[in-house]
Amino acid sequence: MSQESTVDGAPAVRVDRALLESWPGRFRFPDVLVRLVAAETDGGDDGAELARAVLSRAGGRPPRAVCEELVERGEFAAAAYVQTDCRDLAAHEKESLRRKLESAQAAAGESVRQRVRELERRAAAAGVAFGALDVDALVARAQSRRATADGDLDAAAAALARQVEPVAVELRSWLGRQAADTSLPPPGTRRGGSRH
């Protein structure tokens, strides 16, 4: 480990990424695994963040518990890394974790599909054009790291809400005018009071 500048008044410690990639104890620290896997996909290499992840849990935890936590957090790529690379897991533990991981990934993929269908339904109900989302890419992201896909879907929902808002304002205005004009029949009736 080497020291550099300071963080919150204390010396910041950097950990060499290559050292952690070969350190057998890495499987006891969920945040280390998340950062190692994230660095592979986004090209980041923040040694200070890696050091914080190690130092935040002195001694670590059993690899099985770490892997289960990663699955629960939706950090599927990191959980797969533990499940395939950790030598401290027995074969039956790896198989059990593999099944849990596959089940959680399938659920994450289905959740993405449901959210996309709901966004499409809302867009159709409001009569607004809504750009097609790349469902396969979103599912792939969700099956690697659920938070990434959730962020993309949250952004799509916010964009749709911005598109729907003018339609909703216009509808509320129209309903207000309808309520104020008592000469118009109530919805579902004809002039003269008879029902359709």
Contact map, one row per residue, 1 for C-alpha under 8 A:
1110000000001111000000000000000000000000000000000000000000000000000000000000000000000000000000000000000000000000000000000000000000000000000000000000000000000000000000000000000000000000000000000000
1111000000001110000000000000000000000000000000000000000000000000000000000000000000000000000000000000000000000000000000000000000000000000000000000000000000000000000000000000000000000000000000000000
1111100000111100000000000000000000000000000000000000000000000000000000000000000000000000000000000000000000000000000000000000000000000000000000000000000000000000000000000000000000000000000000000000
0111110000111100000000000000000000000000000000000000000000000000000000000000000000000000000000000000000000000000000000000000000000000000000000000000000000000000000000000000000000000000000000000000
0011111000110000000000000000000000000000000000000000000000000000000000000000000000000000000000000000000000000000000000000000000000000000000000000000000000000000000000000000000000000000000000000000
0001111111110000000000000000000000000000000000000000000000000000000000000000000000000000000000000000000000000000000000000000000000000000000000000000000000000000000000000000000000000000000000000000
0000111111110000000000000000000000000000000000000000000000000000000000000000000000000000000000000000000000000000000000000000000000000000000000000000000000000000000000000000000000000000000000000000
0000011111000000000000000000000000000000000000000000000000000000000000000000000000000000000000000000000000000000000000000000000000000000000000000000000000000000000000000000000000000000000000000000
0000011111100000000000000000000000000000000000000000000000000000000000000000000000000000000000000000000000000000000000000000000000000000000000000000000000000000000000000000000000000000000000000000
0000011111110000000000000000000000000000000000000000000000000000000000000000000000000000000000000000000000000000000000000000000000000000000000000000000000000000000000000000000000000000000000000000
0011111011111000000000000000000000000000000000000000000000000000000000000000000000000000000000000000000000000000000000000000000000000000000000000000000000000000000000000000000000000000000000000000
0011111001111100000000000000000000000000000000010000000000000000000000000000000000000000000000000000000000000000000000000000000000000000000000000000000000000000000000000000000000000000000000000000
1111000000111110000000000000000000000000000000110010000000000000000000000000000000000000000000000000000000000000000000000000000000000000000000000000000000000000000000000000000000000000000000000000
1111000000011111000000000000000000000000000001111110000000000000000000000000000000000000000000000000000000000000000000000000000000000000000000000000000000000000000000000000000000000000000000000000
1100000000001111101100000000000000000000000000110110000000000000000000000000000000000000000000000000000000000000000000000000000000000000000000000000000000000000000000000000000000000000000000000000
1000000000000111111100000000000000000000000000100000000000000000000000000000000000000000000000000000000000000000000000000000000000000000000000000000000000000000000000000000000000000000000000000000
0000000000000011111110000000000000010000000010100100000000000000000000000000000000000000000000000000000000000000000000000000000000000000000000000000000000000000000000000000000000000000000000000000
0000000000000001111111000000000000000000000000000000000000000000000000000000000000000000000000000000000000000000000000000000000000000000000000000000000000000000000000000000000000000000000000000000
0000000000000011111111100000000000000000000000000000000000000000000000000000000000000000000000000000000000000000000000000000000000000000000000000000000000000000000000000000000000000000000000000000
0000000000000011111111100100000000000000000000000000000000000000000000000000000000000000000000000000000000000000000000000000000000000000000000000000000000000000000000000000000000000000000000000000
0000000000000000111111100100000000010000000000000000000000000000000000000000000000000000000000000000000000000000000000000000000000000000000000000000000000000000000000000000000000000000000000000000
0000000000000000011111110000000000000000000000000000000000000000000000000000000000000000000000000000000000000000000000000000000000000000000000000000000000000000000000000000000000000000000000000000
0000000000000000001111111100000000000000000000000000000000000000000000000000000000000000000000000000000000000000000000000000000000000000000000000000000000000000000000000000000000000000000000000000
0000000000000000000001111110000000000000000000000000000000000000000000000000000000000100000000000000000000000000000000000000000000000000000000000000000000000000000000000000000000000000000000000000
0000000000000000000000111111100000000000000000000000000000010000000000000000000000000000000000000000000000000000000000000000000000000000000000000000000000000000000000000000000000000000000000000000
0000000000000000000110111111100110000000000000000000000000000000000000000000000000000000000000000000000000000000000000000000000000000000000000000000000000000000000000000000000000000000000000000000
0000000000000000000000011111110010000000000000000000000000000110010000000000000001000100000000000000000000000000000000000000000000000000000000000000000000000000000000000000000000000000000000000000
0000000000000000000000001111110000000000000000000000000000111110010000000000000000000000000000000000000000000000000000000000000000000000000000000000000000000000000000000000000000000000000000000000
0000000000000000000000001111111110000000000000000000110010011000010000000000000000000000000000000000000000000000000000000000000000000000000000000000000000000000000000000000000000000000000000000000
0000000000000000000000000011111111000000000000000000000000000000011011000000010000000000000000000000000000000000000000000000000000000000000000000000000000000000000000000000000000000000000000000000
0000000000000000000000000000111111100000000000000000110000000000000000000000000000000000000000000000000000000000000000000000000000000000000000000000000000000000000000000000000000000000000000000000
0000000000000000000000000100111111110000000000000100110000000000000000000000000000000000000000000000000000000000000000000000000000000000000000000000000000000000000000000000000000000000000000000000
0000000000000000000000000110111111111000000000000000000000000000000000000000010011000000000000000000000000000000000000000000000000000000000000000000000000000000000000000000000000000000000000000000
0000000000000000000000000000011111111100000000000000000000000000000000000010110000000000000000000000000000000000000000000000000000000000000000000000000000000000000000000000000000000000000000000000
0000000000000000000000000000001111111110000000001100000000000000000000000000000000000000000000000000000000000000000000000000000000000000000000000000000000000000000000000000000000000000000000000000
0000000000000000100010000000000111111111000000000100000000000000000000000000000000000000000000000000000000000000000000000000000000000000000000000000000000000000000000000000000000000000000000000000
0000000000000000000000000000000011111111100000000000000000000000000000000000110010000000000000000000000000000000000000000000000000000000000000000000000000000000000000000000000000000000000000000000
0000000000000000000000000000000001111111111100000000000000000000000000000000000000000000000000000000000000000000000000000000000000000000000000000000000000000000000000000000000000000000000000000000
0000000000000000000000000000000000111111111110000000000000000000000000000000000000000000000000000000000000000000000000000000000000000000000000000000000000000000000000000000000000000000000000000000
0000000000000000000000000000000000011111111100000000000000000000000000000000000000000000000000000000000000000000000000000000000000000000000000000000000000000000000000000000000000000000000000000000
0000000000000000000000000000000000001111111000000000000000000000000000000000000000000000000000000000000000000000000000000000000000000000000000000000000000000000000000000000000000000000000000000000
0000000000000000000000000000000000000111111100000000000000000000000000000000000000000000000000000000000000000000000000000000000000000000000000000000000000000000000000000000000000000000000000000000
0000000000000000000000000000000000000111111110000000000000000000000000000000000000000000000000000000000000000000000000000000000000000000000000000000000000000000000000000000000000000000000000000000
0000000000000000000000000000000000000111011111000000000000000000000000000000000000000000000000000000000000000000000000000000000000000000000000000000000000000000000000000000000000000000000000000000
0000000000000000100000000000000000000010001111100000000000000000000000000000000000000000000000000000000000000000000000000000000000000000000000000000000000000000000000000000000000000000000000000000
0000000000000100000000000000000000000000000111111100000000000000000000000000000000000000000000000000000000000000000000000000000000000000000000000000000000000000000000000000000000000000000000000000
0000000000001111100000000000000000000000000011111110000000000000000000000000000000000000000000000000000000000000000000000000000000000000000000000000000000000000000000000000000000000000000000000000
0000000000011110000000000000000000000000000001111111000000000000000000000000000000000000000000000000000000000000000000000000000000000000000000000000000000000000000000000000000000000000000000000000
0000000000000100000000000000000000100000000001111111100000000000000000000000000000000000000000000000000000000000000000000000000000000000000000000000000000000000000000000000000000000000000000000000
0000000000000110100000000000000100110000000001111111110000000000000000000000000000000000000000000000000000000000000000000000000000000000000000000000000000000000000000000000000000000000000000000000
0000000000001110000000000000000000000000000000111111111000000000000000000000000000000000000000000000000000000000000000000000000000000000000000000000000000000000000000000000000000000000000000000000
0000000000000000000000000000000000000000000000011111111100000000000000000000000000000000000000000000000000000000000000000000000000000000000000000000000000000000000000000000000000000000000000000000
0000000000000000000000000000101100000000000000001111111110000000000000000000000000000000000000000000000000000000000000000000000000000000000000000000000000000000000000000000000000000000000000000000
0000000000000000000000000000101100000000000000000111111111010000000000000000000000000000000000000000000000000000000000000000000000000000000000000000000000000000000000000000000000000000000000000000
0000000000000000000000000000000000000000000000000011111111000000000000000000000000000000000000000000000000000000000000000000000000000000000000000000000000000000000000000000000000000000000000000000
0000000000000000000000000000000000000000000000000001111111000000000000000000000000000000000000000000000000000000000000000000000000000000000000000000000000000000000000000000000000000000000000000000
0000000000000000000000000000100000000000000000000000111111110000000000000000000000000000000000000000000000000000000000000000000000000000000000000000000000000000000000000000000000000000000000000000
0000000000000000000000000000000000000000000000000000011111110000000000000000000000000000000000000000000000000000000000000000000000000000000000000000000000000000000000000000000000000000000000000000
0000000000000000000000000001000000000000000000000000000011111000000000000000000000000000000000000000000000000000000000000000000000000000000000000000000000000000000000000000000000000000000000000000
0000000000000000000000001001100000000000000000000000010011111100000000000000000000000000000000000000000000000000000000000000000000000000000000000000000000000000000000000000000000000000000000000000
0000000000000000000000000001100000000000000000000000000000111110110000000000000000000000000000000000000000000000000000000000000000000000000000000000000000000000000000000000000000000000000000000000
0000000000000000000000000011000000000000000000000000000000011111110000000000000000000000000000000000000000000000000000000000000000000000000000000000000000000000000000000000000000000000000000000000
0000000000000000000000000011000000000000000000000000000000001111111000000000000001000101100000000000000000000000000000000000000000000000000000000000000000000000000000000000000000000000000000000000
0000000000000000000000000000000000000000000000000000000000000111111100000000000000000000100010001000000000000000000000000000000000000000000000000000000000000000000000000000000000000000000000000000
0000000000000000000000000000000000000000000000000000000000001111111110000000000000000000000000000000000000000000000000000000000000000000000000000000000000000000000000000000000000000000000000000000
0000000000000000000000000011110000000000000000000000000000001111111111000000000000000000000000000000000000000000000000000000000000000000000000000000000000000000000000000000000000000000000000000000
0000000000000000000000000000010000000000000000000000000000000011111111100000011001100000000000001000000000000000000000000000000000000000000000000000000000000000000000000000000000000000000000000000
0000000000000000000000000000000000000000000000000000000000000001111111110000001000000000000000001000000000000000000000000000000000000000000000000000000000000000000000000000000000000000000000000000
0000000000000000000000000000010000000000000000000000000000000000111111111000000000000000000000000000000000000000000000000000000000000000000000000000000000000000000000000000000000000000000000000000
0000000000000000000000000000010000000000000000000000000000000000011111111111011000000000000000000000000000000000000000000000000000000000000000000000000000000000000000000000000000000000000000000000
0000000000000000000000000000000000000000000000000000000000000000001111111111001000000000000000000001100100000000000000000000000000000000000000000000000000000000000000000000000000000000000000000000
0000000000000000000000000000000000000000000000000000000000000000000111111110000000000000000000000000000000000000000000000000000000000000000000000000000000000000000000000000000000000000000000000000
0000000000000000000000000000000000000000000000000000000000000000000011111110000000000000000000000000000000000000000000000000000000000000000000000100000000000000000000000000000000000000000000000000
0000000000000000000000000000000000000000000000000000000000000000000001111111000000000000000000000000000100000000000000000000000000000000000001011110000000000000000000000000000000000000000000000000
0000000000000000000000000000000001000000000000000000000000000000000001111111111000000000000000000000000000000000000000000000000000000000000000011100000000000000000000000000000000000000000000000000
0000000000000000000000000000000000000000000000000000000000000000000001100111111100000000000000000000100010000000000000000000000000000000000000111100000000000000000000000000000000000000000000000000
0000000000000000000000000000000001001000000000000000000000000000000000000011111110000000000000000000000000000000000000000000000000000000000000111000000000000000000000000000000000000000000000000000
0000000000000000000000000000010011001000000000000000000000000000001001000011111111000000000000000000000000000000000000000000000000000000000000000000000000000000000000000000000000000000000000000000
0000000000000000000000000000000000000000000000000000000000000000001101100011111111100000000000000000100000000000000000000000000000000000000000000000000000000000000000000000000000000000000000000000
0000000000000000000000000000000000000000000000000000000000000000000000000001111111110000000000000100100000000000000000000000000000000000000000000000000000000000000000000000000000000000000000000000
0000000000000000000000000000000010001000000000000000000000000000000000000000111111111100000000000000000000000000000000000000000000000000000000000000000000000000000000000000000000000000000000000000
0000000000000000000000000010000010000000000000000000000000000010001000000000011111111100000000000000000000000000000000000000000000000000000000000000000000000000000000000000000000000000000000000000
0000000000000000000000000000000000000000000000000000000000000000001000000000001111111100100001001100000000000000000000000000000000000000000000000000000000000000000000000000000000000000000000000000
0000000000000000000000000000000000000000000000000000000000000000000000000000000111111100000001000000000000000000000000000000000000000000000000000000000000000000000000000000000000000000000000000000
0000000000000000000000000000000000000000000000000000000000000000000000000000000011111110000000000000000000000000000000000000000000000000000000000000000000000000000000000000000000000000000000000000
0000000000000000000000010010000000000000000000000000000000000010000000000000000011111111100000000000000000000000000000000000000000000000000000000000000000000000000000000000000000000000000000000000
0000000000000000000000000000000000000000000000000000000000000000000000000000000000001111110000000000000000000000000000000000000000000000000000000000000000000000000000000000000000000000000000000000
0000000000000000000000000000000000000000000000000000000000000010000000000000000000000111110000000000000000000000000000000000000000000000000000000000000000000000000000000000000000000000000000000000
0000000000000000000000000000000000000000000000000000000000000011000000000000000000100111111011000000000000000000000000000000000000000000000000000000000000000000000000000000000000000000000000000000
0000000000000000000000000000000000000000000000000000000000000000000000000000000000000011111111000000000000000000000000000000000000000000000000000000000000000000000000000000000000000000000000000000
0000000000000000000000000000000000000000000000000000000000000000000000000000000000000000111111100000000000000000000000000000000000000000000000000000000000000000000000000000000000000000000000000000
0000000000000000000000000000000000000000000000000000000000000000000000000000000000000000011111110000000000000000000000000000000000000000000000000000000000000000000000000000000000000000000000000000
0000000000000000000000000000000000000000000000000000000000000001000000000000000000000000111111111000000000000000000000000000000000000000000000000000000000000000000000000000000000000000000000000000
0000000000000000000000000000000000000000000000000000000000000000000000000000000000110000111111111100000000000000000000000000000000000000000000000000000000000000000000000000000000000000000000000000
0000000000000000000000000000000000000000000000000000000000000000000000000000000000000000001111111110000000000000000000000000000000000000000000000000000000000000000000000000000000000000000000000000
0000000000000000000000000000000000000000000000000000000000000000000000000000000000000000000111111111000000000000000000000000000000000000000000000000000000000000000000000000000000000000000000000000
0000000000000000000000000000000000000000000000000000000000000001001100000000000000100000000011111111100000000000000000000000000000000000000000000000000000000000000000000000000000000000000000000000
0000000000000000000000000000000000000000000000000000000000000000000000000000000100100000000001111111110000000000000000000000000000000000000000000000000000000000000000000000000000000000000000000000
0000000000000000000000000000000000000000000000000000000000000000000000000000000000000000000000111111111000000000000000000000000000000000000000000000000000000000000000000000000000000000000000000000
0000000000000000000000000000000000000000000000000000000000000000000000100000000000000000000000011111111100000000000000000000000000000000000000000000000000000000000000000000000000000000000000000000
0000000000000000000000000000000000000000000000000000000000000000000000100001001100000000000000001111111110000000000000000000000000000000000000000000000000000000000000000000000000000000000000000000
0000000000000000000000000000000000000000000000000000000000000000000000000000000000000000000000000111111111000000000000000000000000000000000000000000000000000000000000000000000000000000000000000000
0000000000000000000000000000000000000000000000000000000000000000000000000000000000000000000000000011111111100000000000000000000000000000000000000000000000000000000000000000000000000000000000000000
0000000000000000000000000000000000000000000000000000000000000000000000100100000000000000000000000001111111110000000000000000000000000000000000000000000000000000000000000000000000000000000000000000
0000000000000000000000000000000000000000000000000000000000000000000000000001000000000000000000000000111111111000000000000000000000000000000001110000000000000000000000000000000000000000000000000000
0000000000000000000000000000000000000000000000000000000000000000000000000000000000000000000000000000011111111100000000000000000000000000000000100000000000000000000000000000000000000000000000000000
0000000000000000000000000000000000000000000000000000000000000000000000000000000000000000000000000000001111111110000000000000000000000000000000000000000000000000000000000000000000000000000000000000
0000000000000000000000000000000000000000000000000000000000000000000000000000000000000000000000000000000111111111000000000000000000000000001001100100000000000000000000000000000000000000000000000000
0000000000000000000000000000000000000000000000000000000000000000000000000000000000000000000000000000000011111111100000000000000000000000001101100000000000000000000000000000000000000000000000000000
0000000000000000000000000000000000000000000000000000000000000000000000000000000000000000000000000000000001111111110000000000000000000000001000000000000000000000000000000000000000000000000000000000
0000000000000000000000000000000000000000000000000000000000000000000000000000000000000000000000000000000000111111111000000000000000000000000000000000000000000000000000000000000000000000000000000000
0000000000000000000000000000000000000000000000000000000000000000000000000000000000000000000000000000000000011111111100000000000000000010011001000000110010000000000000000000000000000000000000000000
0000000000000000000000000000000000000000000000000000000000000000000000000000000000000000000000000000000000001111111110000000000000000010001000000000000000000000000000000000000000000000000000000000
0000000000000000000000000000000000000000000000000000000000000000000000000000000000000000000000000000000000000111111111000000000000000000000000000000000000000000000000000000000000000000000000000000
0000000000000000000000000000000000000000000000000000000000000000000000000000000000000000000000000000000000000011111111100000000000000000000000000000000010000000000000000000000000000000000000000000
0000000000000000000000000000000000000000000000000000000000000000000000000000000000000000000000000000000000000001111111110000000000001010000000000000000010000000000000000000000000000000000000000000
0000000000000000000000000000000000000000000000000000000000000000000000000000000000000000000000000000000000000000111111111000000000000000000000000000000000000000000000000000000000000000000000000000
0000000000000000000000000000000000000000000000000000000000000000000000000000000000000000000000000000000000000000011111111100000000000000000000000000000000000000000000000000000000000000000000000000
0000000000000000000000000000000000000000000000000000000000000000000000000000000000000000000000000000000000000000001111111110000000000000000000000000000000001001000000000000000000000000000000000000
0000000000000000000000000000000000000000000000000000000000000000000000000000000000000000000000000000000000000000000111111111000001000000000000000000000000000000000000000000000000000000000000000000
0000000000000000000000000000000000000000000000000000000000000000000000000000000000000000000000000000000000000000000011111111100000000000000000000000000000000000000000000000000000000000000000000000
0000000000000000000000000000000000000000000000000000000000000000000000000000000000000000000000000000000000000000000001111111110000000000000000000000000000000000000000000000000000000000000000000000
0000000000000000000000000000000000000000000000000000000000000000000000000000000000000000000000000000000000000000000000111111111111000000000000000000000000000001000100000000000000000000000000000000
0000000000000000000000000000000000000000000000000000000000000000000000000000000000000000000000000000000000000000000000011111111110000000000000000000000000000000000000000000000000000000000000000000
0000000000000000000000000000000000000000000000000000000000000000000000000000000000000000000000000000000000000000000000001111111100000000000000000000000000000000000000000000000000000000000000000000
0000000000000000000000000000000000000000000000000000000000000000000000000000000000000000000000000000000000000000000000000111111100000000000000000000000000000000000100110000000000000000000000000000
0000000000000000000000000000000000000000000000000000000000000000000000000000000000000000000000000000000000000000000000000011111110000000000000000000000000000000000000000000000000000000000000000000
0000000000000000000000000000000000000000000000000000000000000000000000000000000000000000000000000000000000000000000000000011111111000000000000000000000000000000001100000000000000000000000000000000
0000000000000000000000000000000000000000000000000000000000000000000000000000000000000000000000000000000000000000000000000011001111100000000000000000000000000000000000000000000000000000000000000000
0000000000000000000000000000000000000000000000000000000000000000000000000000000000000000000000000000000000000000000000010010000111110000000000000000000000000001000000000000000000000000000000000000
0000000000000000000000000000000000000000000000000000000000000000000000000000000000000000000000000000000000000000000000000000000011111000000000000000000000000000000000000000000000000000000000000000
0000000000000000000000000000000000000000000000000000000000000000000000000000000000000000000000000000000000000000000000000000000001111100000000000000000000000000000000000000000000000000000000000000
0000000000000000000000000000000000000000000000000000000000000000000000000000000000000000000000000000000000000000000100000000000000111110000000000000000000000000000000000000000000000000000000000000
0000000000000000000000000000000000000000000000000000000000000000000000000000000000000000000000000000000000000000000000000000000000011111110000000000000000000000000000000000000000000000000000000000
0000000000000000000000000000000000000000000000000000000000000000000000000000000000000000000000000000000000000001100100000000000000001111111000000000000000000000000000000000000000000000000000000000
0000000000000000000000000000000000000000000000000000000000000000000000000000000000000000000000000000000000000000000000000000000000000111111100000000000000000000000000000000000000000000000000000000
0000000000000000000000000000000000000000000000000000000000000000000000000000000000000000000000000000000000000000000000000000000000000111111110000000000000000000000000000000000000000000000000000000
0000000000000000000000000000000000000000000000000000000000000000000000000000000000000000000000000000000000000001000000000000000000000111111111000000100100000000000000000000000000000000000000000000
0000000000000000000000000000000000000000000000000000000000000000000000000000000000000000000000000000000000011101100000000000000000000011111111100000100000000000000000000000000000000000000000000000
0000000000000000000000000000000000000000000000000000000000000000000000000000000000000000000000000000000000001000000000000000000000000001111111110000000000000000000000000000000000000000000000000000
0000000000000000000000000000000000000000000000000000000000000000000000000000000000000000000000000000000000000000000000000000000000000000111111111101100000000000000000000000000000000000000000000000
0000000000000000000000000000000000000000000000000000000000000000000000000100000000000000000000000000000010011001000000000000000000000000011111111111110000000000000000000000000000000000000000000000
0000000000000000000000000000000000000000000000000000000000000000000000000001100000000000000000000000000011011000000000000000000000000000001111111100000000000000000000000000000000000000000000000000
0000000000000000000000000000000000000000000000000000000000000000000000000111100000000000000000000000000010000000000000000000000000000000000111111100000000000000000000000000000000000000000000000000
0000000000000000000000000000000000000000000000000000000000000000000000000111100000000000000000000000000000000000000000000000000000000000000011111111100000000000000000000000000000000000000000000000
0000000000000000000000000000000000000000000000000000000000000000000000001111000000000000000000000000000000010000000000000000000000000000000011111111110000000000000000000000000000000000000000000000
0000000000000000000000000000000000000000000000000000000000000000000000000100000000000000000000000000000000000000000000000000000000000000000001001111111000000000000000000000000000000000000000000000
0000000000000000000000000000000000000000000000000000000000000000000000000000000000000000000000000000000000000000000000000000000000000000000011001111111100000000000000000000000000000000000000000000
0000000000000000000000000000000000000000000000000000000000000000000000000000000000000000000000000000000000000001000000000000000000000000011011001111111110000000000000000000000000000000000000000000
0000000000000000000000000000000000000000000000000000000000000000000000000000000000000000000000000000000000000001000000000000000000000000000001000111111111000000000000000000000000000000000000000000
0000000000000000000000000000000000000000000000000000000000000000000000000000000000000000000000000000000000000000000000000000000000000000000000000011111111100000000000000000000000000000000000000000
0000000000000000000000000000000000000000000000000000000000000000000000000000000000000000000000000000000000000000000000000000000000000000010000000001111111110000000000000000000000000000000000000000
0000000000000000000000000000000000000000000000000000000000000000000000000000000000000000000000000000000000000001001100000000000000000000000000000000111111111000000000000000000000000000000000000000
0000000000000000000000000000000000000000000000000000000000000000000000000000000000000000000000000000000000000000000000000000000000000000000000000000011111111100000000000000000000000000000000000000
0000000000000000000000000000000000000000000000000000000000000000000000000000000000000000000000000000000000000000000000000000000000000000000000000000001111111110000000000000000000000000000000000000
0000000000000000000000000000000000000000000000000000000000000000000000000000000000000000000000000000000000000000000000000000000000000000000000000000000111111111000000000000000000000000000000000000
0000000000000000000000000000000000000000000000000000000000000000000000000000000000000000000000000000000000000000000000100000000000000000000000000000000011111111100000000000000000000000000000000000
0000000000000000000000000000000000000000000000000000000000000000000000000000000000000000000000000000000000000000000000000000000000000000000000000000000001111111110000000000000000000000000000000000
0000000000000000000000000000000000000000000000000000000000000000000000000000000000000000000000000000000000000000000000000000000000000000000000000000000000111111111000000000000000000000000000000000
0000000000000000000000000000000000000000000000000000000000000000000000000000000000000000000000000000000000000000000000100010000001000000000000000000000000011111111100000000000000000000000000000000
0000000000000000000000000000000000000000000000000000000000000000000000000000000000000000000000000000000000000000000000000000000000000000000000000000000000001111111110000000000000000000000000000000
0000000000000000000000000000000000000000000000000000000000000000000000000000000000000000000000000000000000000000000000000000000000000000000000000000000000000111111111000000000000000000000000000000
0000000000000000000000000000000000000000000000000000000000000000000000000000000000000000000000000000000000000000000000000000000100000000000000000000000000000011111111100000000000000000000000000000
0000000000000000000000000000000000000000000000000000000000000000000000000000000000000000000000000000000000000000000000000010010100000000000000000000000000000001111111110000000000000000000000000000
0000000000000000000000000000000000000000000000000000000000000000000000000000000000000000000000000000000000000000000000000000000000000000000000000000000000000000111111111000000000000000000000000000
0000000000000000000000000000000000000000000000000000000000000000000000000000000000000000000000000000000000000000000000000000000000000000000000000000000000000000011111111100000000000000000000000000
0000000000000000000000000000000000000000000000000000000000000000000000000000000000000000000000000000000000000000000000000000010000000000000000000000000000000000001111111110000000000000000000000000
0000000000000000000000000000000000000000000000000000000000000000000000000000000000000000000000000000000000000000000000000000010000000000000000000000000000000000000111111111000000000000000000000000
0000000000000000000000000000000000000000000000000000000000000000000000000000000000000000000000000000000000000000000000000000000000000000000000000000000000000000000011111111100000000000000000000000
0000000000000000000000000000000000000000000000000000000000000000000000000000000000000000000000000000000000000000000000000000000000000000000000000000000000000000000001111111110000000000000000000000
0000000000000000000000000000000000000000000000000000000000000000000000000000000000000000000000000000000000000000000000000000000000000000000000000000000000000000000000111111111000000000000000000000
0000000000000000000000000000000000000000000000000000000000000000000000000000000000000000000000000000000000000000000000000000000000000000000000000000000000000000000000011111111100000000000000000000
0000000000000000000000000000000000000000000000000000000000000000000000000000000000000000000000000000000000000000000000000000000000000000000000000000000000000000000000001111111110000000000000000000
0000000000000000000000000000000000000000000000000000000000000000000000000000000000000000000000000000000000000000000000000000000000000000000000000000000000000000000000000111111111000000000000000000
0000000000000000000000000000000000000000000000000000000000000000000000000000000000000000000000000000000000000000000000000000000000000000000000000000000000000000000000000011111111100000000000000000
0000000000000000000000000000000000000000000000000000000000000000000000000000000000000000000000000000000000000000000000000000000000000000000000000000000000000000000000000001111111110000000000000000
0000000000000000000000000000000000000000000000000000000000000000000000000000000000000000000000000000000000000000000000000000000000000000000000000000000000000000000000000000111111111000000000000000
0000000000000000000000000000000000000000000000000000000000000000000000000000000000000000000000000000000000000000000000000000000000000000000000000000000000000000000000000000011111111101000000000000
0000000000000000000000000000000000000000000000000000000000000000000000000000000000000000000000000000000000000000000000000000000000000000000000000000000000000000000000000000001111111100000000000000
0000000000000000000000000000000000000000000000000000000000000000000000000000000000000000000000000000000000000000000000000000000000000000000000000000000000000000000000000000000111111100000000000000
0000000000000000000000000000000000000000000000000000000000000000000000000000000000000000000000000000000000000000000000000000000000000000000000000000000000000000000000000000000011111111000000000000
0000000000000000000000000000000000000000000000000000000000000000000000000000000000000000000000000000000000000000000000000000000000000000000000000000000000000000000000000000000001111111100000000000
0000000000000000000000000000000000000000000000000000000000000000000000000000000000000000000000000000000000000000000000000000000000000000000000000000000000000000000000000000000000001111100000000000
0000000000000000000000000000000000000000000000000000000000000000000000000000000000000000000000000000000000000000000000000000000000000000000000000000000000000000000000000000000001001111110000100000
0000000000000000000000000000000000000000000000000000000000000000000000000000000000000000000000000000000000000000000000000000000000000000000000000000000000000000000000000000000000000111111011101000
0000000000000000000000000000000000000000000000000000000000000000000000000000000000000000000000000000000000000000000000000000000000000000000000000000000000000000000000000000000000000001111110000000
0000000000000000000000000000000000000000000000000000000000000000000000000000000000000000000000000000000000000000000000000000000000000000000000000000000000000000000000000000000000000000111110000000
0000000000000000000000000000000000000000000000000000000000000000000000000000000000000000000000000000000000000000000000000000000000000000000000000000000000000000000000000000000000000000011111000011
0000000000000000000000000000000000000000000000000000000000000000000000000000000000000000000000000000000000000000000000000000000000000000000000000000000000000000000000000000000000000000111111101111
0000000000000000000000000000000000000000000000000000000000000000000000000000000000000000000000000000000000000000000000000000000000000000000000000000000000000000000000000000000000000000100111111111
0000000000000000000000000000000000000000000000000000000000000000000000000000000000000000000000000000000000000000000000000000000000000000000000000000000000000000000000000000000000000001100011111100
0000000000000000000000000000000000000000000000000000000000000000000000000000000000000000000000000000000000000000000000000000000000000000000000000000000000000000000000000000000000000000000001111100
0000000000000000000000000000000000000000000000000000000000000000000000000000000000000000000000000000000000000000000000000000000000000000000000000000000000000000000000000000000000000000100011111110
0000000000000000000000000000000000000000000000000000000000000000000000000000000000000000000000000000000000000000000000000000000000000000000000000000000000000000000000000000000000000000000011111111
0000000000000000000000000000000000000000000000000000000000000000000000000000000000000000000000000000000000000000000000000000000000000000000000000000000000000000000000000000000000000000000111001111
0000000000000000000000000000000000000000000000000000000000000000000000000000000000000000000000000000000000000000000000000000000000000000000000000000000000000000000000000000000000000000000111000111
